[in-house]
Amino acid sequence: MDFRLTEDQQQLQEAARRFARERLPDIAEHLEAANEAPSRELVKEFAELGFLGINVPQEYGGLGLGNLEALIVLEEFGQISSAVAFPIFESCVGPVRAIERFGDPQLAAEIVPAVCQGEKLVAVSMSEPAAGTALTDLKTRAEVQGDQVVINGTKRWCSGGGHADGYVVYCRMSEDAGARGIGAVYVEKDTPGLSFGSAENLMGFRGIPSSDVFLDNVTVPAHHVIVPAGGFRKLMEAFDLERCGNATMALAQASGALEDVTAYVQEREQFGKPIVDFQAVQLRLAEMKMQVESARLLIYRAAANAEEGLPSILDSSLAKCYANEIARNVTGHAVQLMGGYGYSKEYPMERRLRDAWGWGIAGGAIDIQKVNIASAMVGRRFDQRR
């Protein structure tokens, strides 16, 4: 067991770090202030440098590397901001991986290479007004009618809503109750009957558009079915990788905060000396460091255990739950250590705090991860309805 990155992984990490820190801070500041998503030109620049689809097979236009390599790059971009990292997130651990892994080969050939080339953005549309944590309560319906599928319903909290070019829509595809009736269908943005609500105004995640999605007799070809009814388990397997991406985005807020505050406490002087000379500050830094390193190890373990496949629900839930919790803690301590500078919008620290809270809500709340962990420990799922 070797906890060190290989030479190739270190070079990839350094390339991502150098690009992110030289190219992206001013862009991140603009996206935060204007609440705008990264431009298509920037996304294509990511693609040209090989940062999109890092773990996507080469036949689909990716680099063909592992999940660990993708997460290493994602953290470097996420330290700058969630918004500039989101295209990396979507291309490496997002819904496009479900299309690649489970979708019709024709659909995968149409969508996945375009994402890796920066020509398409694909979002996932899971939640509904009455189905968030209780995802199997979905009411959006998709009916197969010959060589077409007709979809009707309303989706909520879609990150990328109105901005992405395509949507992986979770929907009910049979009369079977619960998970047995759920599948997923791919829908292009310009499909007649597809529309979007107003952009959400969230506490954080500025630069990551979010909106409701409305489907009114939306009709797509039958090969746009990614998994049919009964495929919910496959969707959740793919989502276990997205959990690792969520964990990495949370980690990035914490590790970026720790790096910045470590430099700050060595420069900031009070009572005639740098504040790092005060033992209380030293203890706080050590606690933050332990939490960041522990979260990173859990994420790396989930990715490594998956090899070239998908992480287990236990590994991914452990990583996401812990990273979500420590991100809130570490960014909160960093704001406190920086005082007014941490609380000011002139500096990125307060943004990291707001985004850290968001990652603990998105992709399955922290307490749901704890239920997943307990379920894996005792070897059975818990029925929340009885």
C-alpha positions, -999 to +999 in steps of 0.1 A: +000+000+000+016+033-012+000+066-002+022+086-025+011+099-059+030+085-089+053+107-109+027+110-136-001+119-111+022+145-096+029+160-130-008+161-138-015+178-104+012+204-110-001+212-145-036+216-132-024+237-102-003+260-124-030+266-150-057+271-123-037+296-103-023+316-132-055+317-154-086+314-132-086+336-101-098+368-119-123+348-138-136+332-106-140+366-091-160+378-121-183+347-121-189+352-083-198+389-087-219+385-118-233+350-109-224+339-144-214+304-155-179+299-172-179+310-208-180+284-236-146+297-247-132+289-213-147+254-213-132+247-247-098+259-234-102+233-206-108+207-233-079+217-254-056+213-223-071+178-216-089+188-184-123+175-195-131+138-195-098+129-177-112+095-167-134+090-198-121+062-222-101+074-251-126+060-277-150+086-264-125+115-265-112+113-229-077+108-216-085+073-204-070+079-170-084+068-137-109+083-113-081+093-089-065+114-116-098+132-123-103+140-087-068+153-083-074+178-111-109+186-097-095+196-064-070+220-079-097+238-099-121+237-070-096+255-048-100+285-071-138+283-070-167+259-074-179+277-105-146+274-125-143+237-114-179+227-124-172+219-160-145+195-148-169+180-123-196+175-149-173+159-175-155+136-151-180+125-125-213+139-136-243+124-155-223+121-187-206+090-171-240+073-168-245+079-205-211+065-213-215+035-190-251+025-194-266+043-224-271+032-259-238+031-278-253+055-304-263+080-277-229+077-260-211+083-293-233+114-299-228+130-264-197+119-246-170+130-272-188+164-275-185+169-237-148+160-237-143+185-266-160+213-246-188+215-272-216+202-249-225+206-212-247+179-197-266+183-164-285+159-142-321+165-133-331+143-104-351+162-077-387+173-079-409+195-057-420+165-036-390+142-042-356+152-030-341+128-004-371+105-011-360+102-047-381+071-054-412+093-051-406+108-085-437+117-105-422+128-138-432+102-163-416+089-195-437+066-217-422+046-245-444+050-276-429+029-304-396+045-314-401+075-292-403+084-255-427+111-243-419+128-210-441+150-187-433+165-153-414+191-133-379+188-119-363+211-093-328+221-082-312+213-115-276+225-114-270+237-150-307+243-155-313+265-185-275+266-192-266+230-201-270+216-236-285+184-224-302+168-194-302+133-179-337+132-165-346+107-138-383+097-143-409+070-137-410+047-167-434+020-155-463+014-130-440-005-107-438+012-072-407+028-058-373+023-074-385-005-097-403+020-119-375+045-122-351+050-152-334+079-169-337+096-203-315+121-221-331+153-234-315+180-255-321+216-245-338+226-277-364+198-276-399+212-280-418+212-247-387+216-226-386+249-206-370+263-175-379+284-145-362+315-132-326+312-122-323+303-085-306+329-062-287+307-038-265+314-007-235+300-026-227+282-058-227+315-077-216+309-112-234+275-112-268+281-128-298+263-112-334+263-121-366+243-123-370+222-155-405+217-170-413+189-195-446+192-214-450+163-238-412+163-245-405+137-272-371+121-278-359+091-297-361+057-280-323+054-280-322+084-256-332+060-228-301+056-206-316+030-183-352+017-185-375+010-156-357-011-130-324+006-137-324+028-106-296+007-091-274+014-121-281+051-118-271+050-081-239+032-090-229+060-113-240+085-087-215+069-063-188+084-085-206+118-084-205+116-046-167+114-048-168+145-070-190+163-045-166+153-017-137+166-037-154+199-043-161+202-006-125+192+001-113+219-023-130+246-003-113+233+029-079+228+014-079+261-004-090+278+028-063+261+048-036+271+023-047+308+023-051+311+061-017+294+067-001+321+047-022+348+063-014+339+099+023+341+092+020+376+077-007+392+100+009+407+132-008+416+164+008+425+198+041+429+179+044+394+164+028+372+137-004+356+150+009+321+141+031+325+172+001+323+194-005+287+206-043+290+200-037+296+163-012+268+161-037+243+176-064+255+152-042+251+122-032+216+132-068+206+137-077+219+102-048+201+087-058+168+102-093+172+089-082+181+054-058+152+051-083+127+065-109+138+040-085+136+011-074+100+021-111+089+023-117+103-012-085+087-026-094+054-011-128+054-027-113+062-061-085+036-057-108+008-045-130+014-076-100+009-099-114+016-133-150+010-122-174+029-099-169+034-061-189+015-036-218+032-018-199+028+015-166+043+003-183+072-015-207+079+013-179+079+039-159+103+017-187+126+010-201+128+045-167+135+061-155+159+035-189+178+037-186+181+074-150+191+077-153+216+048-179+236+068-157+234+099-124+243+082-138+272+062-155+285+093-123+285+113-104+301+084-130+330+083-125+334+121-087+334+119-088+360+092-113+382+110-127+411+089-106+399+059-122+365+061-157+380+063-152+405+035-163+398-001-131+414-013-114+380-005-124+345-014-127+330+021-163+339+027-173+324-006-156+292+003-176+291+035-209+295+016-200+269-010-189+245+016-224+245+031-238+239-004-218+208-011-232+192+021-267+197+007-262+189-030-260+153-041-275+138-010-275+156+024-250+147+051-274+127+073-284+106+043-248+096+038-248+085+074-278+063+068-260+048+038-230+041+060-251+024+087-269+004+060-236-009+046-224-017+082-253-039+090-258-053+055-294-041+048-312-010+036-335+008+061-371+014+051-377+051+060-414+048+052-423+023+079 
